[in-house]
Amino acid sequence: MGTIILLGTNHNAAPVEIREQLAMVCHQDNHPFEVHGKPEAVEELLFLSTCNRVEFLFTTNDRNEAVREVKGLLNERLGLATQSQLDEYLYVYEDQEAVRHLFRVASSLDSMVVGEPQILGQIKAAYREATQQRTAGVILNRLLHKAFSVAKRVRTETHIGSHAVSISYAAVELARKIFGDLHDKQVLLVGAGEMAELAAGHLLAQGVRKMLVCNRTLERALELARRLHVSTVAFEQLLDTLNEVDIVLTSTGSPDPLIRRDDVKQRMRGRRNRPLFFIDIAVPRDVDPAINQIDNVYLYDIDDLQGVVEVNKQERQREAHQAEHIIAAETLKFLEWLQTLEVVPTIIALRRKAEEIRLEQLEKTLAQLPHVDDKARQALEILTESIVNKLLHDPILFLKKKSGRSSKQHCLDFAQQLFNLADSAASDDLTSLDSLDE
């Protein structure tokens, strides 16, 4: 049935200058086959392109020629001058290792950030593209659907995606631990930096409905508020706004603290000691560390959050070990299915011949029984189908069991001769594979 090959390069294999070209590839809208054409030695093919990964997953009956053609296509895609520039950055996996690698990528075990969910969506998009280009067939269709189910199983049975490994999301997780539901909480965003915007986006995604943006430069505050679809507050009203909000997220370039202990303490009386949560991701810090001494006030700075992130990374690595066991088991299951492909045409031909004989003999019998009613006809249909299925059960089971053994071809030849299937078995395709899974 040929060989499954996965050829590509990623953030682990390529240096920064190649990654820069990968980033350019990521933003290209055209599919490589539209520009360069599908390699001739390749049967089925899927192309995956992200900012840190370019991979070709394909099947072939001519391994060396297919690899050479795909390397040439990738070389053109990256715009490298010579093939030798590319080879040292490539990995080539075959069959079991190719399947295992795909499952690891889909489950986000091969990502820069282990457990990130984006890669699965990118693989699904690549698969949609392959189906549109009609480069995915029986094997890749089965393999990609299995990859999706493996990724879902990893997410369901492990907590690999449950531990925040970015500063911005770690801040949001801490807020959820303190307040629980964030839907009714109000957030004050002080500053308009990238980190603050990321954290604000995570807070809004977690259900925060009211957010205020405060910045020294009003124009930047208005611009960020527009992107987030929230409101602004004047910088001069920063301290007074502490009376209203529940969470304060700060990220400015101020050399001195903007919020001091006494500023917060006097406003806690007006808040009737409702909890107030500060997330200070600025360096130098925007919030006086002494406010942590005030009851019902919680302050986390960049070092606190970095500690959370490191702990969470370790937790994800522990979960990754469990995920690797799942992937190993699912890889073997897929390979077992793959090994049955060579016996499938013979099984299909055997069933087809038996069905033709059954129908022919049934018609002859019914022709001699003109007064048989519909109920009796249906009973005869069920009876003859049952007899055929019972008779075929053991031969088909025998062929399936031989699919992974060295004697497989001998058994296939014998079965084709025994049932006179040679011509029809050779002409059968694999379009009815799913019917053989019982």
C-alpha positions as CSV (number, residue, x, y, z in Angstrom):
1,M,0.0,0.0,0.0
2,G,3.0,2.3,-0.2
3,T,4.7,4.4,2.4
4,I,3.4,7.3,4.6
5,I,6.0,10.1,4.7
6,L,6.1,13.2,6.8
7,L,8.8,15.7,5.6
8,G,9.3,19.2,7.0
9,T,11.0,21.6,9.3
10,N,10.0,23.5,12.4
11,H,11.2,25.7,15.3
12,N,13.2,22.8,16.7
13,A,15.0,22.1,13.4
14,A,15.5,25.5,11.8
15,P,17.6,28.5,12.9
16,V,16.2,32.0,13.1
17,E,17.0,32.9,9.5
18,I,15.0,29.9,8.2
19,R,12.2,30.7,10.7
20,E,12.0,34.2,9.2
21,Q,11.3,32.6,5.8
22,L,8.8,30.3,7.4
23,A,7.0,33.3,8.7
24,M,6.8,34.7,5.2
25,V,5.5,31.3,3.9
26,C,2.9,31.5,6.7
27,H,1.4,34.6,5.2
28,Q,1.2,33.4,1.6
29,D,-2.3,32.7,0.6
30,N,-1.6,30.5,-2.4
31,H,-1.4,26.7,-2.1
32,P,2.0,25.3,-3.2
33,F,0.3,22.9,-5.6
34,E,-1.4,25.8,-7.4
35,V,2.0,27.3,-8.1
36,H,4.3,24.3,-8.5
37,G,1.9,21.4,-9.3
38,K,1.5,18.2,-7.3
39,P,4.7,16.0,-7.3
40,E,4.3,13.0,-9.7
41,A,5.6,10.3,-7.3
42,V,3.2,11.4,-4.6
43,E,-0.2,9.7,-4.2
44,E,-2.0,11.6,-1.4
45,L,-0.6,14.8,0.1
46,L,-1.4,17.4,2.8
47,F,0.5,20.7,3.2
48,L,0.7,22.3,6.7
49,S,2.1,25.8,7.0
50,T,2.3,27.9,10.2
51,C,4.7,30.6,11.4
52,N,6.9,28.0,13.0
53,R,6.3,24.9,10.9
54,V,6.1,23.7,7.3
55,E,5.3,20.1,6.8
56,F,4.3,17.8,3.9
57,L,2.4,14.6,4.8
58,F,2.1,12.2,1.8
59,T,1.8,8.7,0.6
60,T,3.9,7.2,-2.1
61,N,4.9,4.0,-3.9
62,D,8.3,5.5,-4.8
63,R,9.8,6.7,-1.6
64,N,13.1,8.2,-2.9
65,E,11.6,10.0,-5.9
66,A,8.7,11.4,-3.8
67,V,11.1,12.7,-1.1
68,R,13.2,14.3,-3.8
69,E,10.3,16.0,-5.5
70,V,8.8,17.3,-2.2
71,K,12.2,18.6,-1.1
72,G,12.4,20.5,-4.4
73,L,8.9,22.0,-3.8
74,L,9.7,23.0,-0.3
75,N,13.0,24.5,-1.5
76,E,11.1,26.7,-4.0
77,R,8.6,27.6,-1.4
78,L,11.2,28.9,1.0
79,G,13.2,30.5,-1.8
80,L,16.5,29.0,-0.9
81,A,19.3,29.1,-3.5
82,T,20.5,25.4,-3.3
83,Q,19.1,22.1,-2.0
84,S,22.0,21.7,0.3
85,Q,20.9,24.8,2.2
86,L,17.6,23.1,3.1
87,D,18.6,19.5,3.8
88,E,20.2,20.0,7.2
89,Y,17.0,21.6,8.5
90,L,14.6,18.9,7.4
91,Y,13.3,15.8,9.2
92,V,11.8,12.9,7.3
93,Y,9.6,10.4,9.1
94,E,8.2,7.2,7.6
95,D,5.2,5.1,8.5
96,Q,5.0,4.6,12.3
97,E,7.2,7.6,13.1
98,A,5.3,9.8,10.6
99,V,1.9,8.8,12.2
100,R,3.3,9.4,15.7
101,H,4.7,12.8,14.7
102,L,1.4,13.9,13.3
103,F,-0.5,12.8,16.4
104,R,2.1,14.7,18.6
105,V,1.7,17.8,16.5
106,A,-2.1,17.6,16.6
107,S,-2.0,17.1,20.3
108,S,0.3,20.1,20.7
109,L,3.2,18.1,22.2
110,D,5.5,19.4,19.4
111,S,4.6,23.0,19.8
112,M,6.8,25.8,21.1
113,V,4.3,26.1,23.9
114,V,3.2,22.6,24.8
115,G,-0.6,22.4,25.1
116,E,-1.5,25.4,23.0
117,P,-4.7,24.8,21.1
118,Q,-4.1,26.7,17.9
119,I,-2.2,24.0,16.0
120,L,-5.2,21.7,15.9
121,G,-7.2,24.3,14.1
122,Q,-4.4,24.9,11.7
123,I,-4.2,21.2,10.9
124,K,-7.9,21.1,10.2
125,A,-7.6,24.0,7.9
126,A,-4.8,22.2,6.0
127,Y,-7.0,19.1,5.8
128,R,-9.9,21.2,4.3
129,E,-7.4,22.6,1.8
130,A,-6.3,19.1,0.9
131,T,-9.9,17.9,0.3
132,Q,-10.6,21.0,-1.8
133,Q,-7.4,20.3,-3.9
134,R,-8.4,16.6,-4.0
135,T,-5.0,15.4,-2.7
136,A,-6.4,13.5,0.3
137,G,-7.6,10.0,-0.3
138,V,-8.5,6.9,1.7
139,I,-5.3,6.8,3.8
140,L,-4.9,10.5,4.7
141,N,-8.6,10.9,5.3
142,R,-8.5,8.1,7.8
143,L,-5.2,9.3,9.3
144,L,-6.3,12.9,9.7
145,H,-9.6,12.0,11.3
146,K,-7.7,9.7,13.7
147,A,-5.3,12.6,14.5
148,F,-8.3,14.8,15.4
149,S,-9.8,12.1,17.7
150,V,-6.4,11.6,19.3
151,A,-6.0,15.3,20.0
152,K,-9.5,15.3,21.5
153,R,-8.7,12.3,23.7
154,V,-5.5,14.0,24.9
155,R,-7.4,17.1,25.8
156,T,-10.1,15.1,27.6
157,E,-8.0,12.6,29.5
158,T,-5.1,15.0,30.5
159,H,-4.9,18.5,31.8
160,I,-2.2,19.5,29.3
161,G,-4.1,22.7,28.3
162,S,-5.3,23.6,31.8
163,H,-2.2,25.4,33.1
164,A,-1.5,28.9,31.9
165,V,2.0,29.3,30.4
166,S,1.8,33.0,29.4
167,I,2.1,35.9,31.8
168,S,-1.1,37.5,30.5
169,Y,-3.2,34.3,30.9
170,A,-1.6,33.4,34.2
171,A,-2.9,36.8,35.5
172,V,-6.4,35.9,34.4
173,E,-6.2,32.5,36.1
174,L,-5.2,34.1,39.4
175,A,-8.2,36.5,39.0
176,R,-10.5,33.5,38.6
177,K,-9.1,31.8,41.6
178,I,-9.8,34.9,43.8
179,F,-13.2,35.9,42.3
180,G,-14.5,32.8,40.7
181,D,-17.0,34.0,38.1
182,L,-15.7,37.1,36.4
183,H,-18.9,38.1,34.6
184,D,-20.0,40.7,37.1
185,K,-16.5,42.1,37.7
186,Q,-15.2,45.5,36.5
187,V,-11.7,45.9,35.2
188,L,-9.4,49.0,35.0
189,L,-6.7,48.7,32.5
190,V,-3.8,51.1,33.2
191,G,-1.5,51.5,30.2
192,A,-1.8,50.5,26.6
193,G,1.1,48.0,26.1
194,E,0.9,44.7,24.3
195,M,1.1,42.6,27.5
196,A,-1.8,44.6,29.1
197,E,-3.8,44.2,25.9
198,L,-3.3,40.5,25.8
199,A,-4.4,40.1,29.5
200,A,-7.4,42.3,28.8
201,G,-8.3,40.1,25.9
202,H,-8.2,37.1,28.1
203,L,-10.3,38.8,30.7
204,L,-12.9,39.7,28.2
205,A,-12.9,36.1,26.8
206,Q,-13.6,34.9,30.4
207,G,-16.8,36.9,30.6
208,V,-15.7,40.3,31.9
209,R,-18.4,42.7,30.7
210,K,-17.2,46.1,31.9
211,M,-13.7,47.4,31.3
212,L,-12.1,50.9,31.5
213,V,-8.9,51.9,29.8
214,C,-6.7,54.6,31.4
215,N,-3.5,56.0,29.8
216,R,-1.5,59.2,30.0
217,T,-1.9,59.7,26.3
218,L,-5.6,59.8,25.6
219,E,-5.2,59.0,21.9
220,R,-3.6,55.6,22.8
221,A,-6.3,54.9,25.4
222,L,-9.0,55.6,22.8
223,E,-7.3,53.4,20.2
224,L,-7.0,50.5,22.5
225,A,-10.6,50.9,23.9
226,R,-11.9,50.9,20.3
227,R,-10.1,47.6,19.6
228,L,-11.4,46.0,22.8
229,H,-14.9,47.6,22.5
230,V,-14.7,49.1,26.0
231,S,-14.7,52.6,27.6
232,T,-12.0,55.0,28.7
233,V,-11.3,57.0,31.8
234,A,-9.2,60.1,32.2
235,F,-5.7,59.5,33.7
236,E,-6.4,62.1,36.4
237,Q,-9.3,60.0,37.6
238,L,-7.2,56.9,38.0
239,L,-7.2,56.8,41.8
240,D,-10.9,57.7,42.2
241,T,-11.8,54.9,39.8
242,L,-10.4,52.4,42.3
243,N,-13.7,52.8,44.2
244,E,-15.6,51.2,41.4
245,V,-13.5,48.4,39.9
246,D,-12.6,44.9,41.1
247,I,-9.5,44.2,39.1
248,V,-6.7,46.7,38.2
249,L,-4.2,45.6,35.5
250,T,-1.3,47.9,35.0
251,S,1.4,48.0,32.3
252,T,3.0,51.5,31.9
253,G,6.4,52.8,31.4
254,S,6.3,55.0,34.5
255,P,9.6,55.1,36.5
256,D,7.7,55.6,39.7
257,P,4.7,53.8,41.3
258,L,1.4,55.2,40.1
259,I,-0.6,53.6,42.9
260,R,0.7,53.7,46.5
261,R,-0.4,52.1,49.7
262,D,-2.1,55.1,51.2
263,D,-4.0,55.7,48.0
264,V,-5.5,52.2,48.2
265,K,-6.0,52.1,52.0
266,Q,-8.2,55.2,52.2
267,R,-10.4,53.9,49.3
268,M,-10.9,50.5,50.8
269,R,-13.1,52.1,53.5
270,G,-15.4,53.4,50.7
271,R,-15.4,50.0,49.1
272,R,-16.6,48.4,52.4
273,N,-13.7,46.0,52.0
274,R,-14.8,44.5,48.8
275,P,-11.7,42.6,47.4
276,L,-9.5,44.5,45.1
277,F,-7.1,42.6,42.8
278,F,-4.0,44.2,41.2
279,I,-2.0,42.7,38.4
280,D,1.2,44.7,37.9
281,I,3.1,43.5,34.8
282,A,5.2,46.7,34.5
283,V,8.9,47.0,35.0
284,P,9.6,49.2,37.0
285,R,6.4,48.3,39.0
286,D,3.4,50.6,38.8
287,V,1.9,49.5,42.1
288,D,3.5,49.9,45.5
289,P,4.3,46.4,46.9
290,A,3.2,47.6,50.4
291,I,-0.4,47.5,49.4
292,N,-0.3,43.7,49.9
293,Q,-0.4,44.5,53.6
294,I,-4.0,45.8,53.3
295,D,-6.8,43.4,54.0
296,N,-8.8,42.2,51.0
297,V,-6.2,43.6,48.6
298,Y,-4.2,41.2,46.4
299,L,-1.2,42.2,44.3
300,Y,0.7,40.1,41.9
301,D,3.7,41.5,40.0
302,I,5.7,40.1,37.0
303,D,7.9,37.9,39.2
304,D,4.9,36.3,40.9
305,L,3.3,35.6,37.6
306,Q,6.5,34.2,36.1
307,G,6.7,31.8,39.0
308,V,3.2,30.7,38.3
309,V,4.1,30.2,34.6
310,E,7.2,28.1,35.4
311,V,5.1,25.8,37.8
312,N,2.5,25.5,35.1
313,K,5.1,24.6,32.5
314,Q,6.2,21.8,34.7
315,E,2.6,20.6,35.2
316,R,2.1,20.6,31.4
317,Q,5.3,18.5,31.0
318,R,3.9,16.0,33.5
319,E,0.7,15.8,31.6
320,A,2.6,15.4,28.4
321,H,4.0,12.1,29.6
322,Q,0.5,10.7,29.9
323,A,-0.4,12.1,26.5
324,E,2.6,10.3,25.0
325,H,1.2,7.0,26.2
326,I,-2.1,7.8,24.5
327,I,-0.4,8.7,21.2
328,A,1.8,5.5,21.3
329,A,-1.3,3.3,21.7
330,E,-3.3,5.2,19.0
331,T,-0.4,5.0,16.6
332,L,-0.3,1.2,16.9
333,K,-4.0,1.0,16.3
334,F,-3.8,3.1,13.1
335,L,-0.9,0.9,11.8
336,E,-2.9,-2.2,12.5
337,W,-5.7,-0.7,10.3
338,L,-3.1,0.2,7.7
339,Q,-1.8,-3.3,7.5
340,T,-5.3,-4.6,6.6
341,L,-5.4,-2.5,3.4
342,E,-3.6,-5.1,1.3
343,V,-6.2,-7.8,2.2
344,V,-9.1,-5.4,1.6
345,P,-9.5,-5.9,-2.2
346,T,-9.6,-9.7,-1.7
347,I,-12.2,-9.4,1.0
348,I,-14.3,-7.0,-1.1
349,A,-14.1,-9.3,-4.1
350,L,-15.1,-12.3,-2.0
351,R,-18.1,-10.6,-0.6
352,R,-19.1,-9.3,-4.0
353,K,-18.9,-12.8,-5.6
354,A,-20.9,-14.3,-2.7
355,E,-23.6,-11.6,-3.0
356,E,-23.8,-12.2,-6.8
357,I,-24.3,-15.9,-6.3
358,R,-26.8,-15.3,-3.5
359,L,-28.9,-12.9,-5.6
360,E,-28.8,-15.2,-8.7
361,Q,-29.9,-18.3,-6.8
362,L,-32.6,-16.3,-4.9
363,E,-34.1,-15.0,-8.2
364,K,-34.1,-18.6,-9.6
365,T,-35.9,-19.9,-6.5
366,L,-38.5,-17.0,-6.5
367,A,-39.2,-17.5,-10.1
368,Q,-40.4,-21.0,-9.3
369,L,-42.5,-19.7,-6.5
370,P,-44.8,-17.1,-8.1
371,H,-47.3,-17.1,-5.3
372,V,-44.8,-16.1,-2.6
373,D,-46.0,-12.9,-0.9
374,D,-43.8,-9.9,0.2
375,K,-43.4,-11.1,3.7
376,A,-42.1,-14.5,2.6
377,R,-39.8,-12.8,0.1
378,Q,-38.3,-10.7,2.8
379,A,-37.8,-13.7,5.0
380,L,-35.9,-15.5,2.2
381,E,-33.8,-12.3,1.7
382,I,-32.8,-12.3,5.4
383,L,-32.2,-16.1,5.4
384,T,-29.9,-16.0,2.4
385,E,-28.0,-13.0,3.7
386,S,-27.5,-14.6,7.0
387,I,-26.2,-17.8,5.5
388,V,-23.7,-15.9,3.3
389,N,-22.5,-13.8,6.2
390,K,-22.0,-16.9,8.4
391,L,-20.1,-18.7,5.7
392,L,-17.8,-15.7,5.0
393,H,-17.1,-14.8,8.6
394,D,-14.3,-17.2,9.2
395,P,-12.5,-16.7,5.8
396,I,-12.6,-12.9,6.2
397,L,-11.4,-13.1,9.8
398,F,-8.6,-15.4,8.7
399,L,-7.5,-12.9,6.1
400,K,-7.6,-10.0,8.5
401,K,-5.5,-11.8,11.0
402,K,-2.9,-12.6,8.4
403,S,-2.7,-8.9,7.3
404,G,0.2,-8.2,9.7
405,R,2.2,-11.4,9.1
406,S,4.9,-12.4,6.6
407,S,2.7,-15.1,5.2
408,K,0.1,-12.5,4.1
409,Q,0.8,-12.6,0.4
410,H,0.8,-16.4,0.3
411,C,-2.6,-16.5,2.0
412,L,-4.0,-13.9,-0.4
413,D,-2.9,-15.8,-3.4
414,F,-4.4,-19.0,-2.0
415,A,-7.7,-17.3,-1.2
416,Q,-8.0,-15.8,-4.7
417,Q,-7.3,-19.1,-6.3
418,L,-9.6,-21.0,-4.0
419,F,-12.6,-18.7,-4.7
420,N,-11.5,-17.8,-8.2
421,L,-11.1,-14.1,-7.3
422,A,-7.8,-13.1,-9.0
423,D,-9.3,-10.9,-11.7
424,S,-11.9,-9.1,-9.6
425,A,-9.6,-8.7,-6.6
426,A,-7.0,-7.0,-8.7
427,S,-9.5,-4.5,-10.1
428,D,-11.1,-3.5,-6.7
429,D,-10.3,-0.1,-5.2
430,L,-10.5,0.9,-1.5
431,T,-13.6,3.1,-1.7
432,S,-15.6,0.7,0.6
433,L,-13.1,0.4,3.4
434,D,-15.4,1.6,6.1
435,S,-17.7,-1.4,5.5
436,L,-14.9,-3.7,6.5
437,D,-14.4,-2.4,10.0
438,E,-16.9,-4.6,11.8
